[in-house]
């Protein structure tokens, strides 16, 4: 992950605690089962180009390090601050452009 790459395999998992984004079995982001946490998780999933998996399931995605950076940044936004939505919109747009319509969920 320290070197830019076009193809990182990530896992987005939902359990009774919330959403977890993993790379190579290691946790990158946790979005807990709160209103704010699940909103952040939904936006993170959108940046990754996937849907939130059902409880007890996971979704595999392949994205670039640039998309991953934006997804992690989105998950760390303070959504109670109105100014965060300016960044959110921009990062979602950038992630979509970087995916180029080929996030290929695998």
N, CA, C and O atoms as a printed pandas DataFrame, in Angstrom:
     atom_number atom_name residue_name chain_id  residue_number  x_coord  y_coord  z_coord
0              1         N          UNK        A               1    0.803   -1.185    0.000
1              2        CA          UNK        A               1    0.000    0.000    0.000
2              3         C          UNK        A               1    0.853    1.259    0.000
3              4         O          UNK        A               1    0.346    2.341   -0.297
4              5         N          UNK        A               2    2.106    1.147    0.318
5              6        CA          UNK        A               2    2.975    2.323    0.368
6              7         C          UNK        A               2    3.348    2.818   -1.030
7              8         O          UNK        A               2    3.823    3.943   -1.186
8              9         N          UNK        A               3    3.136    1.988   -2.032
9             10        CA          UNK        A               3    3.420    2.358   -3.415
10            11         C          UNK        A               3    2.088    2.474   -4.159
11            12         O          UNK        A               3    1.254    1.574   -4.055
12            13         N          UNK        A               4    1.868    3.566   -4.909
13            14        CA          UNK        A               4    0.610    3.696   -5.652
14            15         C          UNK        A               4    0.352    2.472   -6.517
15            16         O          UNK        A               4    1.251    1.961   -7.184
16            17         N          UNK        A               5   -0.872    2.020   -6.492
17            18        CA          UNK        A               5   -1.242    0.826   -7.246
18            19         C          UNK        A               5   -2.643    1.001   -7.804
19            20         O          UNK        A               5   -3.482    1.674   -7.206
20            21         N          UNK        A               6   -2.884    0.396   -8.939
21            22        CA          UNK        A               6   -4.202    0.488   -9.560
22            23         C          UNK        A               6   -5.138   -0.602   -9.076
23            24         O          UNK        A               6   -6.338   -0.549   -9.346
24            25         N          UNK        A               7   -4.613   -1.587   -8.368
25            26        CA          UNK        A               7   -5.460   -2.720   -8.011
26            27         C          UNK        A               7   -5.187   -3.240   -6.606
27            28         O          UNK        A               7   -4.374   -4.145   -6.418
28            29         N          UNK        A               8   -5.862   -2.670   -5.634
29            30        CA          UNK        A               8   -5.813   -3.197   -4.268
30            31         C          UNK        A               8   -7.102   -3.963   -4.019
31            32         O          UNK        A               8   -8.192   -3.458   -4.290
32            33         N          UNK        A               9   -6.979   -5.176   -3.503
33            34        CA          UNK        A               9   -8.170   -5.949   -3.131
34            35         C          UNK        A               9   -8.529   -5.616   -1.694
35            36         O          UNK        A               9   -7.748   -5.842   -0.769
36            37         N          UNK        A              10   -9.723   -5.075   -1.528
37            38        CA          UNK        A              10  -10.208   -4.702   -0.203
38            39         C          UNK        A              10  -11.467   -5.487    0.115
39            40         O          UNK        A              10  -12.180   -5.950   -0.775
40            41         N          UNK        A              11  -11.721   -5.626    1.410
41            42        CA          UNK        A              11  -12.934   -6.290    1.864
42            43         C          UNK        A              11  -13.707   -5.321    2.747
43            44         O          UNK        A              11  -13.157   -4.759    3.694
44            45         N          UNK        A              12  -14.976   -5.130    2.434
45            46        CA          UNK        A              12  -15.871   -4.328    3.263
46            47         C          UNK        A              12  -16.813   -5.309    3.945
47            48         O          UNK        A              12  -17.584   -6.005    3.285
48            49         N          UNK        A              13  -16.745   -5.359    5.263
49            50        CA          UNK        A              13  -17.481   -6.360    6.037
50            51         C          UNK        A              13  -18.439   -5.670    7.004
51            52         O          UNK        A              13  -18.093   -4.666    7.626
52            53         N          UNK        A              14  -19.662   -6.225    7.124
53            54        CA          UNK        A              14  -20.601   -5.715    8.115
54            55         C          UNK        A              14  -20.900   -6.799    9.138
55            56         O          UNK        A              14  -21.252   -7.927    8.793
56            57         N          UNK        A              15  -20.750   -6.429   10.406
57            58        CA          UNK        A              15  -21.124   -7.334   11.492
58            59         C          UNK        A              15  -21.964   -6.566   12.499
59            60         O          UNK        A              15  -22.382   -5.441   12.222
60            61         N          UNK        A              16  -22.213   -7.143   13.640
61            62        CA          UNK        A              16  -23.076   -6.510   14.633
62            63         C          UNK        A              16  -22.481   -5.232   15.232
63            64         O          UNK        A              16  -23.190   -4.477   15.897
64            65         N          UNK        A              17  -21.194   -4.983   15.006
65            66        CA          UNK        A              17  -20.553   -3.757   15.502
66            67         C          UNK        A              17  -20.578   -2.620   14.488
67            68         O          UNK        A              17  -20.427   -1.459   14.870
68            69         N          UNK        A              18  -20.768   -2.927   13.197
69            70        CA          UNK        A              18  -20.772   -1.913   12.159
70            71         C          UNK        A              18  -20.033   -2.392   10.919
71            72         O          UNK        A              18  -20.054   -3.579   10.594
72            73         N          UNK        A              19  -19.381   -1.462   10.229
73            74        CA          UNK        A              19  -18.637   -1.772    9.000
74            75         C          UNK        A              19  -17.141   -1.740    9.255
75            76         O          UNK        A              19  -16.645   -0.916   10.023
76            77         N          UNK        A              20  -16.433   -2.645    8.603
77            78        CA          UNK        A              20  -14.978   -2.686    8.696
78            79         C          UNK        A              20  -14.424   -2.806    7.286
79            80         O          UNK        A              20  -14.881   -3.631    6.494
80            81         N          UNK        A              21  -13.429   -1.970    6.981
81            82        CA          UNK        A              21  -12.716   -2.054    5.708
82            83         C          UNK        A              21  -11.369   -2.696    5.984
83            84         O          UNK        A              21  -10.605   -2.230    6.829
84            85         N          UNK        A              22  -11.085   -3.777    5.257
85            86        CA          UNK        A              22   -9.852   -4.529    5.476
86            87         C          UNK        A              22   -9.021   -4.610    4.206
87            88         O          UNK        A              22   -9.545   -4.644    3.092
88            89         N          UNK        A              23   -7.710   -4.639    4.408
89            90        CA          UNK        A              23   -6.767   -4.891    3.324
90            91         C          UNK        A              23   -5.821   -5.979    3.801
91            92         O          UNK        A              23   -5.179   -5.839    4.842
92            93         N          UNK        A              24   -5.735   -7.049    3.050
93            94        CA          UNK        A              24   -4.843   -8.157    3.382
94            95         C          UNK        A              24   -5.096   -8.665    4.800
95            96         O          UNK        A              24   -4.166   -9.028    5.520
96            97         N          UNK        A              25   -6.384   -8.684    5.190
97            98        CA          UNK        A              25   -6.769   -9.183    6.507
98            99         C          UNK        A              25   -6.575   -8.204    7.646
99           100         O          UNK        A              25   -6.891   -8.518    8.794
100          101         N          UNK        A              26   -6.061   -7.029    7.348
101          102        CA          UNK        A              26   -5.818   -6.013    8.387
102          103         C          UNK        A              26   -6.853   -4.902    8.305
103          104         O          UNK        A              26   -7.206   -4.443    7.219
104          105         N          UNK        A              27   -7.334   -4.476    9.467
105          106        CA          UNK        A              27   -8.345   -3.426    9.530
106          107         C          UNK        A              27   -7.744   -2.075    9.165
107          108         O          UNK        A              27   -6.729   -1.654    9.719
108          109         N          UNK        A              28   -8.399   -1.409    8.215
109          110        CA          UNK        A              28   -8.005   -0.054    7.834
110          111         C          UNK        A              28   -8.941    0.974    8.467
111          112         O          UNK        A              28   -8.495    2.009    8.962
112          113         N          UNK        A              29  -10.243    0.680    8.446
113          114        CA          UNK        A              29  -11.257    1.615    8.937
114          115         C          UNK        A              29  -12.361    0.825    9.624
115          116         O          UNK        A              29  -12.767   -0.240    9.158
116          117         N          UNK        A              30  -12.839    1.364   10.740
117          118        CA          UNK        A              30  -14.022    0.826   11.402
118          119         C          UNK        A              30  -15.052    1.936   11.514
119          120         O          UNK        A              30  -14.745    3.034   11.978
120          121         N          UNK        A              31  -16.270    1.648   11.089
121          122        CA          UNK        A              31  -17.390    2.575   11.226
122          123         C          UNK        A              31  -18.411    1.882   12.123
123          124         O          UNK        A              31  -19.073    0.931   11.707
124          125         N          UNK        A              32  -18.529    2.358   13.331
125          126        CA          UNK        A              32  -19.356    1.683   14.320
126          127         C          UNK        A              32  -20.843    1.903   14.084
127          128         O          UNK        A              32  -21.243    2.821   13.368
128          129         N          UNK        A              33  -21.643    1.058   14.687
129          130        CA          UNK        A              33  -23.080    1.053   14.507
130          131         C          UNK        A              33  -23.734    2.191   15.291
131          132         O          UNK        A              33  -24.439    1.976   16.277
132          133         N          UNK        A              34  -23.475    3.395   14.820
133          134        CA          UNK        A              34  -24.113    4.611   15.327
134          135         C          UNK        A              34  -24.634    5.351   14.105
135          136         O          UNK        A              34  -24.291    4.995   12.977
136          137         N          UNK        A              35  -25.442    6.359   14.306
137          138        CA          UNK        A              35  -25.956    7.128   13.176
138          139         C          UNK        A              35  -24.799    7.719   12.365
139          140         O          UNK        A              35  -24.778    7.621   11.138
140          141         N          UNK        A              36  -23.838    8.333   13.062
141          142        CA          UNK        A              36  -22.700    8.950   12.378
142          143         C          UNK        A              36  -21.806    7.902   11.724
143          144         O          UNK        A              36  -21.337    8.084   10.600
144          145         N          UNK        A              37  -21.577    6.804   12.441
145          146        CA          UNK        A              37  -20.714    5.751   11.915
146          147         C          UNK        A              37  -21.269    5.095   10.671
147          148         O          UNK        A              37  -20.531    4.818    9.726
148          149         N          UNK        A              38  -22.572    4.843   10.666
149          150        CA          UNK        A              38  -23.161    4.196    9.509
150          151         C          UNK        A              38  -23.287    5.163    8.327
151          152         O          UNK        A              38  -23.214    4.744    7.172
152          153         N          UNK        A              39  -23.477    6.455    8.615
153          154        CA          UNK        A              39  -23.476    7.440    7.519
154          155         C          UNK        A              39  -22.088    7.482    6.887
155          156         O          UNK        A              39  -21.959    7.468    5.663
156          157         N          UNK        A              40  -21.050    7.532    7.723
157          158        CA          UNK        A              40  -19.678    7.535    7.212
158          159         C          UNK        A              40  -19.404    6.259    6.420
159          160         O          UNK        A              40  -18.765    6.300    5.369
160          161         N          UNK        A              41  -19.884    5.134    6.925
161          162        CA          UNK        A              41  -19.692    3.864    6.236
162          163         C          UNK        A              41  -20.397    3.813    4.887
163          164         O          UNK        A              41  -19.861    3.268    3.922
164          165         N          UNK        A              42  -21.593    4.380    4.821
165          166        CA          UNK        A              42  -22.337    4.411    3.557
166          167         C          UNK        A              42  -21.606    5.264    2.521
167          168         O          UNK        A              42  -21.507    4.881    1.355
168          169         N          UNK        A              43  -21.098    6.411    2.945
169          170        CA          UNK        A              43  -20.344    7.262    2.024
170          171         C          UNK        A              43  -19.033    6.601    1.619
171          172         O          UNK        A              43  -18.606    6.727    0.471
172          173         N          UNK        A              44  -18.393    5.902    2.544
173          174        CA          UNK        A              44  -17.157    5.199    2.236
174          175         C          UNK        A              44  -17.428    4.121    1.184
175          176         O          UNK        A              44  -16.670    3.981    0.225
176          177         N          UNK        A              45  -18.517    3.357    1.369
177          178        CA          UNK        A              45  -18.879    2.323    0.399
178          179         C          UNK        A              45  -19.146    2.941   -0.968
179          180         O          UNK        A              45  -18.748    2.387   -1.993
180          181         N          UNK        A              46  -19.815    4.082   -0.982
181          182        CA          UNK        A              46  -20.085    4.769   -2.250
182          183         C          UNK        A              46  -18.781    5.163   -2.936
183          184         O          UNK        A              46  -18.651    5.013   -4.151
184          185         N          UNK        A              47  -17.818    5.665   -2.171
185          186        CA          UNK        A              47  -16.515    6.031   -2.739
186          187         C          UNK        A              47  -15.815    4.812   -3.318
187          188         O          UNK        A              47  -15.125    4.914   -4.333
188          189         N          UNK        A              48  -15.988    3.663   -2.681
189          190        CA          UNK        A              48  -15.366    2.425   -3.157
190          191         C          UNK        A              48  -16.104    1.830   -4.347
191          192         O          UNK        A              48  -15.595    0.930   -5.015
192          193         N          UNK        A              49  -17.318    2.340   -4.614
193          194        CA          UNK        A              49  -18.093    1.842   -5.745
194          195         C          UNK        A              49  -18.832    0.561   -5.447
195          196         O          UNK        A              49  -19.031   -0.263   -6.339
196          197         N          UNK        A              50  -19.248    0.376   -4.185
197          198        CA          UNK        A              50  -19.955   -0.839   -3.816
198          199         C          UNK        A              50  -21.115   -0.496   -2.889
199          200         O          UNK        A              50  -21.232    0.636   -2.420
200          201         N          UNK        A              51  -21.957   -1.466   -2.634
201          202        CA          UNK        A              51  -23.062   -1.336   -1.689
202          203         C          UNK        A              51  -22.597   -1.842   -0.326
203          204         O          UNK        A              51  -21.642   -2.612   -0.230
204          205         N          UNK        A              52  -23.282   -1.400    0.720
205          206        CA          UNK        A              52  -22.999   -1.937    2.051
206          207         C          UNK        A              52  -23.475   -3.391    2.071
207          208         O          UNK        A              52  -24.627   -3.665    1.735
208          209         N          UNK        A              53  -22.615   -4.311    2.454
209          210        CA          UNK        A              53  -23.034   -5.717    2.499
210          211         C          UNK        A              53  -24.048   -5.953    3.614
211          212         O          UNK        A              53  -24.093   -5.207    4.592
212          213         N          UNK        A              54  -24.850   -6.984    3.460
213          214        CA          UNK        A              54  -25.828   -7.309    4.498
214          215         C          UNK        A              54  -25.107   -7.792    5.759
215          216         O          UNK        A              54  -23.940   -8.179    5.708
216          217         N          UNK        A              55  -25.803   -7.763    6.863
217          218        CA          UNK        A              55  -25.246   -8.165    8.150
218          219         C          UNK        A              55  -24.661   -9.573    8.058
219          220         O          UNK        A              55  -25.327  -10.508    7.613
220          221         N          UNK        A              56  -23.421   -9.706    8.481
221          222        CA          UNK        A              56  -22.729  -10.996    8.458
222          223         C          UNK        A              56  -22.055  -11.304    7.134
223          224         O          UNK        A              56  -21.450  -12.364    6.973
224          225         N          UNK        A              57  -22.159  -10.376    6.182
225          226        CA          UNK        A              57  -21.576  -10.596    4.852
226          227         C          UNK        A              57  -20.449   -9.607    4.594
227          228         O          UNK        A              57  -20.203   -8.693    5.381
228          229         N          UNK        A              58  -19.776   -9.815    3.477
229          230        CA          UNK        A              58  -18.726   -8.888    3.069
230          231         C          UNK        A              58  -18.781   -8.702    1.565
231          232         O          UNK        A              58  -19.339   -9.525    0.840
232          233         N          UNK        A              59  -18.197   -7.616    1.114
233          234        CA          UNK        A              59  -18.090   -7.309   -0.314
234          235         C          UNK        A              59  -16.613   -7.116   -0.626
235          236         O          UNK        A              59  -15.904   -6.421    0.102
236          237         N          UNK        A              60  -16.159   -7.724   -1.695
237          238        CA          UNK        A              60  -14.790   -7.568   -2.137
238          239         C          UNK        A              60  -14.773   -6.525   -3.247
239          240         O          UNK        A              60  -15.598   -6.565   -4.160
240          241         N          UNK        A              61  -13.833   -5.597   -3.165
241          242        CA          UNK        A              61  -13.687   -4.573   -4.204
242          243         C          UNK        A              61  -12.219   -4.458   -4.581
243          244         O          UNK        A              61  -11.330   -4.784   -3.795
244          245         N          UNK        A              62  -11.988   -3.993   -5.789
245          246        CA          UNK        A              62  -10.631   -3.736   -6.273
246          247         C          UNK        A              62  -10.585   -2.283   -6.697
247          248         O          UNK        A              62  -11.298   -1.876   -7.614
248          249         N          UNK        A              63   -9.746   -1.494   -6.029
249          250        CA          UNK        A              63   -9.643   -0.068   -6.329
250          251         C          UNK        A              63   -8.182    0.366   -6.294
251          252         O          UNK        A              63   -7.305   -0.376   -5.849
252          253         N          UNK        A              64   -7.943    1.578   -6.770
253          254        CA          UNK        A              64   -6.598    2.140   -6.729
254          255         C          UNK        A              64   -6.310    2.718   -5.343
255          256         O          UNK        A              64   -7.216    2.893   -4.528
256          257         N          UNK        A              65   -5.049    3.006   -5.095
257          258        CA          UNK        A              65   -4.687    3.632   -3.821
258          259         C          UNK        A              65   -5.309    5.017   -3.701
259          260         O          UNK        A              65   -5.597    5.467   -2.592
260          261         N          UNK        A              66   -5.521    5.703   -4.824
261          262        CA          UNK        A              66   -6.162    7.019   -4.789
262          263         C          UNK        A              66   -7.595    6.935   -4.312
263          264         O          UNK        A              66   -8.036    7.766   -3.519
264          265         N          UNK        A              67   -8.330    5.934   -4.789
265          266        CA          UNK        A              67   -9.707    5.729   -4.340
266          267         C          UNK        A              67   -9.714    5.345   -2.863
267          268         O          UNK        A              67  -10.542    5.833   -2.094
268          269         N          UNK        A              68   -8.794    4.473   -2.472
269          270        CA          UNK        A              68   -8.707    4.084   -1.070
270          271         C          UNK        A              68   -8.446    5.295   -0.184
271          272         O          UNK        A              68   -9.078    5.438    0.863
272          273         N          UNK        A              69   -7.530    6.167   -0.584
273          274        CA          UNK        A              69   -7.236    7.372    0.188
274          275         C          UNK        A              69   -8.500    8.193    0.393
275          276         O          UNK        A              69   -8.767    8.660    1.501
276          277         N          UNK        A              70   -9.280    8.372   -0.670
277          278        CA          UNK        A              70  -10.509    9.161   -0.547
278          279         C          UNK        A              70  -11.540    8.473    0.329
279          280         O          UNK        A              70  -12.226    9.140    1.103
280          281         N          UNK        A              71  -11.666    7.158    0.227
281          282        CA          UNK        A              71  -12.626    6.424    1.052
282          283         C          UNK        A              71  -12.269    6.530    2.539
283          284         O          UNK        A              71  -13.149    6.741    3.374
284          285         N          UNK        A              72  -10.995    6.385    2.866
285          286        CA          UNK        A              72  -10.545    6.497    4.255
286          287         C          UNK        A              72  -10.746    7.927    4.753
287          288         O          UNK        A              72  -11.165    8.135    5.892
288          289         N          UNK        A              73  -10.455    8.898    3.917
289          290        CA          UNK        A              73  -10.647   10.302    4.287
290          291         C          UNK        A              73  -12.116   10.590    4.555
291          292         O          UNK        A              73  -12.450   11.284    5.515
292          293         N          UNK        A              74  -12.990   10.064    3.714
293          294        CA          UNK        A              74  -14.430   10.259    3.890
294          295         C          UNK        A              74  -14.892    9.666    5.213
295          296         O          UNK        A              74  -15.680   10.277    5.934
296          297         N          UNK        A              75  -14.401    8.479    5.528
297          298        CA          UNK        A              75  -14.817    7.816    6.770
298          299         C          UNK        A              75  -14.379    8.588    8.010
299          300         O          UNK        A              75  -14.965    8.426    9.081
300          301         N          UNK        A              76  -13.359    9.419    7.874
301          302        CA          UNK        A              76  -12.859   10.158    9.038
302          303         C          UNK        A              76  -13.438   11.567    9.153
303          304         O          UNK        A              76  -13.087   12.307   10.072
304          305         N          UNK        A              77  -14.323   11.943    8.228
305          306        CA          UNK        A              77  -14.934   13.278    8.298
306          307         C          UNK        A              77  -15.851   13.405    9.509
307          308         O          UNK        A              77  -16.477   12.431    9.928
308          309         N          UNK        A              78  -15.923   14.605   10.066
309          310        CA          UNK        A              78  -16.870   14.921   11.138
310          311         C          UNK        A              78  -18.146   15.411   10.470
311          312         O          UNK        A              78  -18.266   16.592   10.145
312          313         N          UNK        A              79  -19.098   14.507   10.267
313          314        CA          UNK        A              79  -20.305   14.847    9.528
314          315         C          UNK        A              79  -21.259   15.744   10.306
315          316         O          UNK        A              79  -22.277   16.178    9.767
316          317         N          UNK        A              80  -20.942   16.027   11.567
317          318        CA          UNK        A              80  -21.760   16.989   12.317
318          319         C          UNK        A              80  -21.363   18.421   11.955
319          320         O          UNK        A              80  -22.063   19.367   12.316
320          321         N          UNK        A              81  -20.247   18.581   11.247
321          322        CA          UNK        A              81  -19.771   19.880   10.789
322          323         C          UNK        A              81  -20.216   20.079    9.343
323          324         O          UNK        A              81  -19.824   19.320    8.457
324          325         N          UNK        A              82  -21.030   21.095    9.109
325          326        CA          UNK        A              82  -21.560   21.360    7.766
326          327         C          UNK        A              82  -20.469   21.502    6.713
327          328         O          UNK        A              82  -20.673   21.119    5.561
328          329         N          UNK        A              83  -19.318   22.043    7.086
329          330        CA          UNK        A              83  -18.229   22.232    6.134
330          331         C          UNK        A              83  -17.684   20.908    5.602
331          332         O          UNK        A              83  -17.094   20.865    4.522
332          333         N          UNK        A              84  -17.881   19.830    6.358
333          334        CA          UNK        A              84  -17.398   18.520    5.920
334          335         C          UNK        A              84  -18.061   18.079    4.623
335          336         O          UNK        A              84  -17.470   17.322    3.853
336          337         N          UNK        A              85  -19.283   18.545    4.374
337          338        CA          UNK        A              85  -20.002   18.113    3.183
338          339         C          UNK        A              85  -19.403   18.681    1.896
339          340         O          UNK        A              85  -19.597   18.118    0.819
340          341         N          UNK        A              86  -18.681   19.787    2.006
341          342        CA          UNK        A              86  -17.961   20.316    0.847
342          343         C          UNK        A              86  -16.867   19.327    0.451
343          344         O          UNK        A              86  -16.715   18.991   -0.723
344          345         N          UNK        A              87  -16.105   18.863    1.447
345          346        CA          UNK        A              87  -15.062   17.862    1.180
346          347         C          UNK        A              87  -15.673   16.544    0.730
347          348         O          UNK        A              87  -15.171   15.909   -0.197
348          349         N          UNK        A              88  -16.755   16.132    1.383
349          350        CA          UNK        A              88  -17.412   14.873    1.034
350          351         C          UNK        A              88  -17.797   14.850   -0.436
351          352         O          UNK        A              88  -17.486   13.895   -1.147
352          353         N          UNK        A              89  -18.471   15.896   -0.892
353          354        CA          UNK        A              89  -18.884   15.947   -2.297
354          355         C          UNK        A              89  -17.688   15.867   -3.233
355          356         O          UNK        A              89  -17.713   15.150   -4.234
356          357         N          UNK        A              90  -16.653   16.604   -2.898
357          358        CA          UNK        A              90  -15.464   16.626   -3.761
358          359         C          UNK        A              90  -14.788   15.257   -3.798
359          360         O          UNK        A              90  -14.434   14.771   -4.872
360          361         N          UNK        A              91  -14.606   14.629   -2.625
361          362        CA          UNK        A              91  -13.933   13.329   -2.576
362          363         C          UNK        A              91  -14.757   12.234   -3.243
363          364         O          UNK        A              91  -14.192   11.342   -3.876
364          365         N          UNK        A              92  -16.083   12.286   -3.114
365          366        CA          UNK        A              92  -16.923   11.301   -3.799
366          367         C          UNK        A              92  -16.784   11.453   -5.315
367          368         O          UNK        A              92  -16.683   10.463   -6.040
368          369         N          UNK        A              93  -16.781   12.688   -5.778
369          370        CA          UNK        A              93  -16.627   12.951   -7.206
370          371         C          UNK        A              93  -15.268   12.469   -7.702
371          372         O          UNK        A              93  -15.178   11.837   -8.755
372          373         N          UNK        A              94  -14.205   12.766   -6.942
373          374        CA          UNK        A              94  -12.860   12.334   -7.336
374          375         C          UNK        A              94  -12.744   10.816   -7.347
375          376         O          UNK        A              94  -12.132   10.246   -8.251
376          377         N          UNK        A              95  -13.333   10.152   -6.340
377          378        CA          UNK        A              95  -13.275    8.690   -6.286
378          379         C          UNK        A              95  -13.981    8.084   -7.488
379          380         O          UNK        A              95  -13.496    7.118   -8.077
380          381         N          UNK        A              96  -15.129    8.651   -7.854
381          382        CA          UNK        A              96  -15.860    8.147   -9.015
382          383         C          UNK        A              96  -15.036    8.323  -10.293
383          384         O          UNK        A              96  -14.967    7.415  -11.122
384          385         N          UNK        A              97  -14.417    9.487  -10.447
385          386        CA          UNK        A              97  -13.576    9.720  -11.626
386          387         C          UNK        A              97  -12.398    8.755  -11.654
387          388         O          UNK        A              97  -12.046    8.238  -12.715
388          389         N          UNK        A              98  -11.785    8.508  -10.499
389          390        CA          UNK        A              98  -10.627    7.610  -10.466
390          391         C          UNK        A              98  -11.017    6.154  -10.735
391          392         O          UNK        A              98  -10.250    5.395  -11.327
392          393         N          UNK        A              99  -12.219    5.779  -10.294
393          394        CA          UNK        A              99  -12.686    4.423  -10.586
394          395         C          UNK        A              99  -12.956    4.271  -12.078
395          396         O          UNK        A              99  -12.850    3.175  -12.628
396          397         N          UNK        A             100  -13.307    5.376  -12.726
397          398        CA          UNK        A             100  -13.529    5.357  -14.174
398          399         C          UNK        A             100  -14.563    4.357  -14.620
399          400         O          UNK        A             100  -14.502    3.842  -15.737
400          401         N          UNK        A             101  -15.523    4.077  -13.741
401          402        CA          UNK        A             101  -16.560    3.120  -14.103
402          403         C          UNK        A             101  -16.106    1.678  -14.039
403          404         O          UNK        A             101  -16.817    0.779  -14.487
404          405         N          UNK        A             102  -14.899    1.446  -13.473
405          406        CA          UNK        A             102  -14.400    0.068  -13.428
406          407         C          UNK        A             102  -13.897   -0.302  -12.038
407          408         O          UNK        A             102  -12.768   -0.766  -11.877
408          409         N          UNK        A             103  -14.752   -0.092  -11.031
409          410        CA          UNK        A             103  -14.357   -0.476   -9.678
410          411         C          UNK        A             103  -14.314   -1.990   -9.526
411          412         O          UNK        A             103  -13.884   -2.495   -8.489
412          413         N          UNK        A             104  -14.743   -2.702  -10.522
413          414        CA          UNK        A             104  -14.955   -4.134  -10.567
414          415         C          UNK        A             104  -14.977   -4.817   -9.222
415          416         O          UNK        A             104  -13.961   -5.273   -8.698
416          417         N          UNK        A             105  -16.185   -4.869   -8.684
417          418        CA          UNK        A             105  -16.405   -5.618   -7.449
418          419         C          UNK        A             105  -16.102   -7.074   -7.732
419          420         O          UNK        A             105  -16.651   -7.669   -8.659
420          421         N          UNK        A             106  -15.222   -7.639   -6.926
421          422        CA          UNK        A             106  -14.810   -9.038   -7.183
422          423         C          UNK        A             106  -15.003   -9.874   -5.958
423          424         O          UNK        A             106  -14.714  -11.070   -5.975
